[in-house]
Amino acid sequence: MKLKHTIALSAAMIASASAFAGETYESLHPGGYAIQIGPGWVAPAYYAKNNQYTVGLEVATQQFVDNTDGSEYNNTSLGPFARYNFPLTKNTTIGPGLQYIQYYGNVDTRTYEYVVSQYVSLEYAGSPNILIGASLQPINYYQFNRDATSATKNYQISVLNGGSLQITYVF
């Protein structure tokens, strides 16, 4: 099944590249305000001309959990991010970025206070308005909201612990 999806995605990318064969890097990456959508989050963003850099604010969807013991919790998070993009091809950019995520709400046993992540993003411009991206987070620093006198550390550093897929619409 995975092979079928990979072939379909590859065919779509080749077809879009063929459809926009006369396009240049500049016309495929005009810049402007955008909306990014990923698994469990949405982010209003701004792409500079030629996608030289991207900035935005990721907003995670609200989570409501009703535990079997009768307890409940809910949380959400906000995360500003910034990324510098380098062109790979006329359709593709790659870039390092930095994100800060602040958690809000009653988080029950999830004691994250904030996370700082560096990431690398690869984006493909299928048209001047539609971008498909993937990111990898090589290093995440988690700060926990715990009692400082406890024997448990109040931070964690994770390596290769995250990433995402996204689709972006540039207005």
TIVEXMI-846934 format. One line per 3 residues: number of its first residue (from 1); their letters; for each residue x, y, z of N, C-alpha, C, O. Coordinates in steps of 0.1 Angstrom, whole numbers, plus 5000, padded with zeros to 4 digits. Atoms other than C-alpha are relative to their C-alpha. Layout:
BEGIN
NUM) a) X Y Z X Y Z X Y Z X Y Z ~ ...
REM end
This chain:
BEGIN
1) mkl) 5008 4988 5000 5000 5000 5000 5009 5013 5000 5006 5022 4993 ~ 4991 4988 5000 5029 5024 5008 5005 5003 4986 5007 5014 4982 ~ 4994 4998 5013 5044 5018 4974 4990 5007 4991 4994 5015 4983
4) kht) 5011 4994 5009 5011 5027 4957 4999 5015 5003 4998 5023 4994 ~ 5000 4986 4997 5010 5060 4976 5012 5008 4996 5011 5019 4991 ~ 4988 4993 5004 5046 5068 4969 5000 5002 4985 5005 5012 4980
7) ial) 5001 4999 5014 5041 5061 4932 4990 5011 4996 4993 5019 4987 ~ 5010 4990 5003 5010 5083 4932 5005 5014 5003 5003 5023 4995 ~ 4995 4987 4997 5027 5112 4949 5011 5004 4991 5012 5015 4986
10) saa) 4990 4997 5010 5057 5109 4926 4994 5004 4987 4999 5014 4980 ~ 5007 4996 5012 5034 5110 4896 4994 5013 5000 4995 5021 4991 ~ 5006 4987 4999 5016 5140 4909 5011 5011 5000 5009 5021 4994
13) mia) 4989 4991 5000 5049 5158 4915 5006 5002 4986 5008 5013 4981 ~ 4994 4999 5014 5062 5150 4880 4989 5007 4991 4993 5015 4983 ~ 5011 4994 5008 5028 5160 4865 5000 5015 5002 4998 5023 4993
16) sas) 5001 4986 4997 5028 5193 4883 5013 5007 4995 5012 5019 4990 ~ 4988 4994 5005 5064 5200 4873 4999 5001 4985 5003 5011 4979 ~ 5002 5000 5014 5055 5192 4837 4990 5011 4996 4991 5019 4986
19) afa) 5010 4990 5002 5024 5215 4839 5005 5014 5001 5001 5023 4994 ~ 4994 4986 4998 5045 5244 4851 5014 5000 4995 5023 5007 5000 ~ 4987 5001 5006 5075 5236 4829 5006 5014 4996 5018 5016 4997
22) get) 4995 4987 5004 5077 5272 4817 5002 5009 5012 5007 5021 5010 ~ 4999 4992 4988 5077 5285 4853 5015 5002 5004 5023 4993 5001 ~ 4986 4998 4995 5109 5300 4868 4999 4999 5015 4988 4998 5021
25) yes) 5000 5000 4986 5120 5298 4904 4993 5012 5006 4985 5010 5016 ~ 5006 4987 4995 5109 5334 4910 4984 4999 4998 4977 5004 5007 ~ 5014 5001 5001 5074 5327 4896 4993 4989 5008 4982 4991 5012
28) lhp) 5006 5011 4992 5069 5295 4916 5001 5004 5015 4995 4997 5023 ~ 4998 4997 4986 5080 5312 4948 4999 5016 5002 5008 5023 5005 ~ 5002 4986 4999 5064 5347 4948 5000 5006 5014 5002 5018 5015
31) ggy) 5001 4995 4987 5062 5350 4985 4986 5006 5003 4977 5007 4995 ~ 5013 4994 4996 5033 5365 5005 4995 4993 5013 5002 4984 5018 ~ 5006 5006 4988 5010 5355 5033 4995 4986 4996 4990 4984 4985
34) aiq) 5004 5014 5003 5001 5318 5036 4994 4994 5013 4994 4999 5024 ~ 5006 5009 4989 4983 5292 5057 5006 4986 4998 5005 4980 4987 ~ 4994 5013 5000 5002 5260 5066 4991 4991 5008 4986 4995 5019
37) igp) 5008 5010 4993 4982 5229 5076 5008 4987 5002 5013 4982 4992 ~ 4993 5012 4997 4998 5199 5093 4992 4991 5009 4981 4995 5012 ~ 5007 5009 4992 4988 5170 5114 4998 5005 5014 5008 5006 5022
40) gwv) 5003 4995 4987 4972 5185 5145 5003 5015 5002 5003 5020 5013 ~ 4996 4986 4998 4982 5221 5138 4997 5008 4987 4995 5003 4976 ~ 5002 4990 5011 4976 5252 5116 5009 5011 5003 5011 5015 5014
43) apa) 4990 4989 4997 5000 5281 5111 4998 5011 4989 5001 5009 4978 ~ 4999 4989 5010 4995 5315 5095 5015 5003 4999 5022 5003 5009 ~ 4986 4998 5003 5028 5323 5079 5002 5011 4990 4993 5016 4983
46) yya) 4996 4991 5010 5047 5348 5058 5012 4995 4993 5022 4991 4999 ~ 4989 5004 5008 5070 5338 5029 5005 5013 4994 4998 5020 4987 ~ 4993 4989 5007 5095 5365 5018 5001 4997 4985 4999 4986 4981
49) knn) 4998 5002 5014 5100 5371 4981 5010 4989 4997 5021 4989 5003 ~ 4992 5012 5003 5115 5340 4965 5002 4990 5011 5012 4983 5011 ~ 5000 5009 4989 5109 5322 4997 5013 5000 5008 5018 4990 5013
52) qyt) 4987 4999 4993 5142 5335 5012 4999 4996 5014 5007 4990 5020 ~ 5002 5005 4986 5128 5331 5047 4985 4999 5002 4976 5004 4994 ~ 5014 5003 4996 5095 5320 5063 4999 5003 5015 5007 4998 5023
55) vgl) 5003 4999 4986 5081 5331 5096 4985 4998 5002 4977 4999 4993 ~ 5014 5003 4997 5048 5321 5113 4997 4997 5014 5006 4997 5023 ~ 5004 5003 4986 5029 5311 5144 4991 4987 4999 4980 4987 4994
58) eva) 5007 5013 5001 5019 5274 5147 4990 5000 5012 4994 5003 5024 ~ 5010 5002 4990 4987 5268 5167 4995 4986 5000 4990 4981 4990 ~ 5004 5015 5000 4980 5232 5178 4985 5000 5003 4980 5009 5010
61) tqq) 5014 5001 4997 4945 5220 5179 4998 4997 5015 5006 4991 5021 ~ 5004 5002 4986 4927 5219 5212 4998 4985 5003 4992 4978 4995 ~ 5002 5014 4996 4929 5185 5230 4992 4999 5012 4995 5006 5022
64) fvd) 5009 5002 4988 4902 5173 5254 5001 4985 5003 4998 4977 4994 ~ 4999 5014 4997 4908 5140 5272 4992 4998 5013 4993 5005 5023 ~ 5008 5005 4988 4883 5123 5296 5005 4987 5004 5003 4977 4997
67) ntd) 4994 5012 4995 4902 5097 5316 4990 4991 5006 4980 4995 5011 ~ 5009 5010 4994 4886 5065 5328 4998 5002 5015 4988 4997 5021 ~ 5002 4997 4986 4892 5076 5364 4992 5012 5003 4990 5016 5015
70) gse) 5009 4988 4998 4869 5106 5359 5007 5013 4999 5001 5023 4998 ~ 4993 4987 5001 4897 5132 5356 5000 5004 4985 4998 4996 4976 ~ 5000 4995 5013 4899 5154 5326 5012 5010 4998 5017 5015 5008
73) ynn) 4990 4990 5003 4925 5176 5309 4998 5005 4986 4992 4999 4978 ~ 5000 4994 5013 4928 5199 5280 5012 5009 4998 5017 5015 5008 ~ 4989 4991 5002 4956 5218 5264 5001 5004 4985 4994 4999 4977
76) tsl) 4997 4995 5014 4968 5237 5233 5014 5006 5001 5020 5007 5012 ~ 4986 4994 5000 5001 5252 5223 5001 5010 4988 4994 5009 4978 ~ 4996 4990 5010 5014 5282 5204 5015 5000 4997 5023 4998 5007
79) gpf) 4986 5001 5003 5047 5282 5186 5005 5009 4988 5002 5005 4977 ~ 4994 4992 5010 5064 5310 5167 5012 4992 4993 5019 4985 5000 ~ 4989 5006 5006 5089 5298 5141 5006 5009 4989 4999 5018 4984
82) ary) 4993 4992 5011 5114 5312 5116 5009 4990 4993 5015 4981 4999 ~ 4992 5009 5008 5132 5295 5087 5007 5007 4989 5001 5016 4983 ~ 4993 4994 5012 5158 5305 5061 5000 4989 4990 5004 4978 4992
85) nfp) 5001 5010 5010 5153 5288 5028 5011 5001 4989 5014 5013 4985 ~ 4990 5000 5011 5179 5278 5001 4993 4993 4988 4987 4982 4991 ~ 5005 5008 5011 5168 5268 4966 5008 4988 4996 5021 4989 4996
88) ltk) 4993 5012 5005 5176 5233 4955 4998 4998 4985 5007 4996 4978 ~ 5004 5000 5014 5157 5233 4922 4991 5011 4998 4988 5019 5007 ~ 5010 4989 5002 5132 5257 4906 4988 4997 5008 4980 5006 5011
91) ntt) 5012 5004 4993 5105 5238 4925 5002 4998 5015 4993 4999 5023 ~ 4998 5005 4986 5122 5229 4958 5010 5009 5008 5020 5014 5002 ~ 4991 4993 4990 5137 5247 4988 5003 4991 5012 4995 4982 5015
94) igp) 4996 5006 4987 5155 5234 5019 5004 5011 5009 5010 5021 5005 ~ 4995 4989 4991 5161 5254 5050 4999 4996 5015 4991 4988 5019 ~ 5000 5002 4985 5170 5253 5087 4991 5010 5007 4989 5021 5002
97) glq) 5009 4991 4992 5146 5267 5112 5001 4998 5015 5007 4989 5019 ~ 5000 5001 4986 5140 5273 5148 4985 5003 5005 4979 5012 4999 ~ 5013 4998 4995 5107 5270 5168 5000 4999 5015 5007 4991 5021
100) yiq) 5002 5000 4986 5096 5277 5203 4985 4997 5002 4976 5004 4996 ~ 5014 5004 4998 5064 5260 5215 4996 5002 5015 5003 4996 5023 ~ 5004 4998 4986 5046 5272 5247 4986 4993 5001 4977 4994 4993
103) yyg) 5012 5008 4997 5019 5249 5262 4991 5008 5009 4996 5014 5019 ~ 5010 4994 4991 4987 5262 5278 4990 4990 5004 4987 4981 4996 ~ 5011 5008 4996 4959 5246 5297 5004 4991 5011 5015 4990 5016
106) nvd) 4998 5011 4989 4955 5218 5323 5006 4988 4992 4999 4982 4985 ~ 4993 5010 5008 4980 5193 5310 5001 4987 5008 5007 4977 5003 ~ 5001 5013 4993 4974 5166 5337 5014 4994 5002 5023 5001 5008
109) trt) 4987 5006 4998 5004 5142 5336 5010 5005 4990 5022 5002 4991 ~ 4990 4995 5010 5019 5159 5305 5005 5013 5006 4997 5023 5007 ~ 4995 4989 4993 5041 5184 5322 5009 5009 4992 5017 5017 4998
112) yey) 4992 4991 5009 5056 5202 5292 4997 5014 5003 4985 5018 5004 ~ 5002 4986 4999 5060 5239 5298 5003 5006 4987 4995 5014 4981 ~ 4996 4995 5014 5078 5247 5265 5010 4990 4994 5016 4982 5000
115) vvs) 4991 5008 5008 5098 5231 5238 5007 5009 4990 5001 5018 4984 ~ 4992 4993 5010 5126 5246 5217 5005 4990 4990 5012 4980 4994 ~ 4996 5010 5010 5132 5228 5184 5007 5007 4989 5004 5017 4984
118) qyv) 4994 4996 5013 5156 5232 5155 4994 4990 4990 4991 4979 4994 ~ 5006 5009 5010 5143 5217 5123 5006 5003 4986 5012 5014 4984 ~ 4997 4998 5014 5151 5213 5086 4988 4997 4992 4981 4986 4994
121) sle) 5012 5002 5008 5123 5217 5061 5004 4999 4985 5013 5006 4980 ~ 4998 5002 5014 5121 5206 5025 4986 5003 4994 4976 4996 4998 ~ 5013 4996 5005 5093 5223 5005 5001 4999 4984 5010 5003 4978
124) yag) 5002 5002 5015 5081 5215 4969 4989 5009 4996 4978 5008 5001 ~ 5010 4991 5005 5062 5242 4950 4994 4993 4987 5000 4993 4977 ~ 5007 5006 5011 5037 5224 4928 4994 5010 4991 4992 5008 4979
127) spn) 5005 4988 5007 5024 5258 4917 5004 5012 5008 5009 5010 5019 ~ 4996 4988 4992 5029 5294 4928 4992 5001 5013 4996 5008 5022 ~ 5008 4999 4988 5002 5289 4954 5000 4988 5010 4996 4989 5021
130) ili) 5001 5012 4993 5005 5253 4966 5014 4995 5003 5022 4992 4994 ~ 4987 5006 4996 5036 5240 4986 4997 4988 5008 4988 4987 5016 ~ 5001 5012 4992 5040 5205 5000 5014 4999 5007 5024 5000 5001
133) gas) 4987 5000 4992 5066 5202 5028 5001 4989 5009 4991 4982 5013 ~ 4997 5010 4990 5082 5178 5051 5011 5006 5009 5020 5013 5004 ~ 4990 4994 4991 5103 5187 5082 5005 4988 5009 4998 4979 5012
136) lqp) 4993 5009 4991 5127 5168 5105 5006 5009 5011 5012 5018 5009 ~ 4995 4992 4989 5135 5180 5140 5012 4992 5006 5010 4982 5013 ~ 4988 5008 4995 5171 5168 5148 5001 5000 5015 5005 4991 5021
139) iny) 4998 4998 4986 5171 5182 5183 4988 5007 5006 4985 5018 5001 ~ 5010 4993 4993 5143 5191 5207 5004 5001 5015 5009 4992 5021 ~ 4997 4997 4986 5148 5207 5242 4986 5002 5006 4979 5011 5003
142) yqf) 5013 4999 4993 5118 5201 5265 5003 5006 5014 5012 5001 5021 ~ 4999 4995 4986 5114 5222 5297 4987 4995 5007 4976 4998 5001 ~ 5012 5005 4993 5090 5206 5322 4996 5010 5012 5005 5017 5017
145) nrd) 5005 4993 4989 5069 5223 5348 4998 4991 5012 4987 4986 5015 ~ 5000 5010 4989 5078 5201 5378 5005 5007 5013 5012 5018 5012 ~ 4994 4995 4988 5087 5207 5414 5015 4998 4999 5021 4988 4997
148) ats) 4985 5000 5002 5124 5217 5413 5007 4991 5011 5019 4988 5009 ~ 4993 5008 4990 5131 5197 5445 4999 4985 4998 5004 4977 5005 ~ 5002 5014 5002 5120 5164 5430 5013 4994 4994 5022 5001 4990
151) atk) 4988 5007 5005 5146 5138 5419 5000 4999 4985 5010 4996 4979 ~ 5002 5001 5015 5133 5140 5383 5006 5013 4994 5003 5024 4999 ~ 4995 4988 5006 5151 5164 5360 4989 5008 4994 4979 5002 4990
154) nyq) 5010 4991 5006 5132 5194 5347 5002 5003 4985 4995 5012 4980 ~ 4998 4998 5015 5144 5191 5311 5003 4987 4994 5006 4977 5000 ~ 4997 5011 5008 5149 5166 5284 5005 5004 4986 4999 5014 4981
157) isv) 4996 4997 5013 5168 5167 5252 4998 4987 4991 5003 4976 4995 ~ 5003 5011 5008 5156 5144 5224 5007 5002 4986 5007 5013 4981 ~ 4993 4999 5013 5175 5136 5192 4991 4992 4990 4987 4981 4993
160) lng) 5009 5006 5011 5155 5128 5159 4987 4995 5006 4983 4984 5004 ~ 5012 5003 4993 5123 5129 5179 4987 5005 4993 4977 5004 4999 ~ 5012 4994 5006 5099 5147 5155 5002 5004 4986 5013 5004 4980
163) gsl) 5001 4995 5014 5089 5161 5122 4986 5000 4996 4977 4997 5004 ~ 5014 4999 5005 5058 5167 5101 5000 5001 4985 5010 5003 4979 ~ 5003 4997 5014 5043 5169 5067 4990 5011 5000 4982 5013 5010
166) qit) 5009 4989 5000 5024 5199 5057 4996 5004 4985 5003 5001 4976 ~ 5004 4994 5013 5005 5216 5028 4998 5015 5003 4993 5018 5013 ~ 5001 4986 4998 5007 5253 5024 4993 5007 4988 4995 5003 4976
169) yvf) 5006 4992 5011 4985 5277 5004 5005 5014 5002 5003 5021 5013 ~ 4994 4987 5000 5002 5310 4996 4989 5009 4993 4986 5006 4981 ~ 5010 4991 5005 4977 5339 4990 5005 5009 4990 4998 5017 4984
REM end
